[in-house]
């Protein structure tokens, strides 16, 4: 039933374009605020905020599993997975960034797109349009990972409640913090990020990215965004034209094309892992 719920959720996602209809997070922010009033320990706050809804969801799933041949279980599992997927219009954001690149509007990309991807504009400003593009491309790779691959990974491995817990953990996390949420998120991202990096290498330029993939496996302390950036950029395998270093327009045209290739890499990687899951369901 898990694989059927996954397929239904992915079909609905393709039909709707995004899962925004299921993304209502005010209840969680209100719950997290209440938890913060009960305890001053960040670790206890995180555990209560994330685990309590996940445990409640699991109890409800267990109660619904024998009802109507599991149809209610499938319906709730589909809704939980849709809720657990990433927020916002990812494809629209990539298209807007490509338009900014073609217009050589890297300042607009820095102030707009980078912020939407969770980048920190409080850090020292980037010195060139090439640096802006590199940071944003890496941001797209991690955003593509955390919005679909990680929730699906935990959905298939541990069930819908685990996918919900991952999304709530992301909602708790501050990408620029080092608290308990960031540490738990590092552990939660460790395995799925490297599996997606493997898919990047297999569906992209394997020769160019295999060494980076091996380095990411051996460097166990590397953050998920670093792993995905290192392997993903190599797997895209695109080099800027010779005049791009001094010509913003030429670099912008190349950056737009590279972003399109990044989107293709994410799509091929998704198809790769859905095919792997289908084979596992058939033969196991």
N, C-alpha and C positions, 0 to 999 in steps of 0.2 A: 504493500500500500504506500510505502514511503516513496518509491520511484514513481508511482502513478500520481501522487500528490505533487511531486517535483515537476513532472511533465505538464500537469494542468497549470501550475503556477507560472512556468516559463511561457506557456502558450498565452495565458492571460496577460503576462508582461509584454509580450510582443504585440498583442492586440491593443493594449492601452498605451503603450509607449513608456510608461513608468508605473510604479505602484503607489502613486501619490494618494489614491483614494483610500489606501489602507494605512497611510502614514499620518497618524494623529498622536503626537508625542506629549501633549500637555499633561495627560494623566501621569506620565512617567516623571516629568519635571516636578509636578505637585507632590508625587510620592517621594521623590528624592529629597525635596525640601522638608517634608515631614520627618523623614529618616534623619536628616541633618539636625533636627531639633531634639531628637531622642538620644543621640550619641555624638560625642566630640571626637571619636576615633575615626580617622579617614578609612581605615581598613574595614571596620565594622559597618560604616555607612555604605561603602561599596558593596560589601557582601549582602547586606539587607536590601539595598536598592536593586541589585541585579538578580540575586538568587530567589528572593521571595516571589516575584512575578513568574520566573521560570519554573519554580516548583509548583505554583498554582496552575500554570499552563499544563504541566506534566500530569497533575492529578486529574484535570479536566479531560485530557486526552485519554487517560486510562479509563475514565468513567464512560467515555463515548465510544471506545473501541468496539464493544460487543453490540452496540445499538445499530439497527438497520444495516447489518452486514458490513459495518465499518464506514458507511457513507458519511455519517456525521464526523467521524474521526478525520476522514480525508478532507472534508470541508474546512474543519478547524486547522488542519495541518497546512492547507493551501493558504489560508488567511495569515497564519503565523509566519510562513515563509515570505509572503508578499510584504508583510510588515517588517521582516528582518532584512530585506534588501535595501540598497542605498537610497538616499533621498535625492530629490531634484532630477532635472532632465540632463542626464550625462551626455547623450548624443547632441542635444542642443548646445550644451556648454562647449563641446569640442568644435562644433560648427562655428560658434561665435568666435572661438579662439582662432580658427583658421581664417575667418574674415579679418580679425585684427592683424594676423600675420600678413595677409595679402595687402593690407593697408599700411603695413609697417608701424602699426600702433602698439608698440611694445610697452609704452607707458600705461596705456589703458589695460593691457593684458596684466601688467604688474599690479595695478591697483584694483582690478576687477576679478579676472579669472584666477589669479594666484590666491586671492582671499577666499574665493568660493571653494578652492581646492584645499583649504586649511593652511595655506602658507602664512608665514609670519612676516608681515611688513614692518614689524618693530625692529627687526634685525638691520644691520647696516645695508643700505640700498645696493642692489646689484649694479655693477659698473658698466655693463654692456647688454645689448639686445640678445647676444648669444647666451649670456648667463641667465637672463630672464627666460629664454626659451628652454634651456636645459632644465631649470628648476620646474617649470610648468609641465614639461613632458614627463618628468619623474613623478610629479603630482598626479597626472592623469593615470599613470601606471598603477600607483597605489590606490587611487580612487576606484579604478576599474576592479581592482582586487577586492577591496573591502566592501564594495557595494553588491557584489554577486558571488565571487568565488568563496570567500570565507564563510558567509552564511550557508551556502549550499554544502560546503565541506562538512560543517557541523550538523547540518540538517540530515545528510546522508549517514554520517558516522554515528551520531548520538540521538537524532530525532529532532522534531520541531522545537522543543523547549530549549535545546542547546543553541539552535540558530537564533532564537529570541534572546537568549543570554548574551550571545556575541553582539547583537545589535545594541542592546542596552549598555553593554560595556563600551561600545563605540560612542554612545550618547553621553556616557559619563566621562570619557577621556578628553583631555586637553592635549592636542598634539605638541604643545610647547611646554608641558609639565613633566615632572619626574615623580609623581606621587604613586600610590598603590594602583590606580587605574592604568597608568602608563606601564607599570611593571607587569601587571596581569595581562594587559593587551599584548605586550612583547611575547609572553609565553603562548598566548592564544594564536598569535600570528606566525609563530616560528615554523611550524610544519606546513600549513597551507600555503604560505608565501613561497616556500622553496618548491613545493609541488607545482605551483603556477609558474615559477621561474623555469622549471623543467619543461612545461608546456610551451613557454616562450621559445626555448631553445629548439624544441622538436618541430614547432610550426613556423619558426623564423629561420634566420641564418645560423644554422647549428655550428658550422665551422668557426664563425666569428664569436659565438657566445659560449662555446663549451668550456673554455678556460674560466670565464667569469662564473659560469654555473658551478664548476668545481670549487672555485674560491668561496662562493657563497655557502656551499655545503660544509666546507672545512672551517670557515669563520663562523662559529656558533653564536657569537655575540653580536653579529651584524643585525641591525634593525631591518624589519620587513621592507620598508620603503627603500632602503639602501640596496637590498638584494634585488628587488624588482626593478629598480632603476638600472643597476649595473648590468643585469642580464637582459632586460627588456631593450635598452638602448642598443646593446650589441646585437641582439636578435633582429632588430629593425634593419641594421646594417646600412644606414644611409649617411653619406658624407656630404657636407656643404660644398657648393661650387667655389672655385678659387677666389672669385671676387666678392664672396659673401662677407668676408671679414671687414670690409670697408663700405659695402653697399647695403643699406638696410632693406631696400626694396628687393634685391636679389636674395638676401638672407630670408626675408619674409616669405617669398614664394617657395623657397626650399623648406622653411619651417612648416608652412601649411601642408606641403606634400608629406613631410615626415610625420606630422600629426595624423594625417589620413592613413599612413602606413601603420602607425601605432594603433589606431582604431581597428584596422584589419588584423593586427596581431592579437589584440584582445578578443576579437570575434572568433578567430581560428582556434585560439586556446580554449574558449568556451565550448566550441563544437567538439574539440578533442576530448575534453573531460566528460561531456555528456555522452559521447560515444563509448568512452571507457566504462562509465557507469552502466550503460545499456548492456555491454558485454558481460559485466560482472553479474547483472541481474539474470541474464540468460544462462550463464554457465555455472553459477554458484547456488 
